[in-house]
Amino acid sequence: MEHPFTIAACWLFLAVLSALLASALRVSIALVEICVGVAAASVLTAFDGTHLLAANSEWLRFLAAVGAVLLTFLAGAELDPHVMRKKLAEVNVIGLVGFFAPFFGCAALAYFGLGWNTDASWLAGIALSTTSMAVVYTVMLESGLNQTEFGKGILGACFINDLGTVVALGLLFSPFTYKTVVFIAATAMVLGVLPASMNWLTERYGHRTAAIRTKWVMLVLFGLGALALWSGSEAVLPAYLAGMVLAGGAAKDVHWMRRLRTLTVGFLTPFYFLRAGTLVSLPALLTAPFVFFSLLIGKLAAKILGLYPLISVFRQHPKERWFYTLLMSTGLTFGTISALFGLSHGLVTEEQYSFLVAAVIASAVVPTIIAGKAFLPIHLVSPGTHVPRKTALPSGLSEEG
């Protein structure tokens, strides 16, 4: 048993180092963890020490996946149903354009500009069309914007964007079978009874030490996640939907949400973000940097050109427009999932996979740094609003969540 503990200690050392760097640099912890993962993998590869991370071991991949699932659930739980109904047009229009603009733009770039075949080009369009719920939600938490209607609108648009990615991946490369029907039906049934079951558990066991509500939520997330993977979908999709149906009820328990957030951000998500960084192959990028930069610039250009004019219709403040646009330009979870799907099914080569993953991860880092440093709408989380000043943390969460 000492081997898994040693590996876990190495990852948590990187997580602590990332937290210290994020505090010193005053940037998002998620971005620092990604960059530290890239650097650690490169150094260990040079010294033949990749076994110290065991990034592809089954148990570590599971921890990373659980981190992504819980973070996505929390993002869904932050949505305010009243705000979502009020901003229905904004969320749907921005989310759909945020998907279609880079989907078609990057697919055309890969096919006509880089000479990739049809399947690889469509896969590139899907992988680069995404918006990172994990990164965006982390930024929302650190800035305090998760408690504002502005932040809730961004999270809603991110969901519509990523829903388009999941649907496109399924329609283009995953056949619609009876498994899909079973997954949809079972998810609808579970989500239909989830709010009532959580209310009952809260009334009966909400203030006891057994943490029954957390166990029940984890059971639902793991069960629906397993069903989603069995059907050919992804575990994070039902997690977001589960968070959404609880957003108006049980998730309003601030103390419960804070404890769940501490578990997620303090323990699980470092494995996800650090491992995402280790997926980048620097040697592959150095051999053909033009391909990497073309994909990255193609995604960012398509997102910005497609979204900024539309966002200007809904947001008048310049900082809000650019912050909204840049966060919608990020990518990570569904982007890497789509790229890995393409590699596993022979749709892209290992070299193309490295380029896609690197472009996806870079799109999580570059727009977020620019948005946080130059366009953070601090006026929305100032003492004059309903968001407490102490929640507007620029570089990481407190240990209390």
Helices and strands as residue ranges (DSSP letters): H 2-25, H 29-46, G 50-52, H 58-77, H 81-86, H 88-108, I 109-113, H 118-127, H 133-143, G 145-147, H 149-173, H 178-205, H 212-231, H 236-246, G 250-252, H 254-263, I 264-268, H 269-278, H 282-287, H 289-314, H 318-328, H 333-344, H 350-374, G 378-381, G 389-391
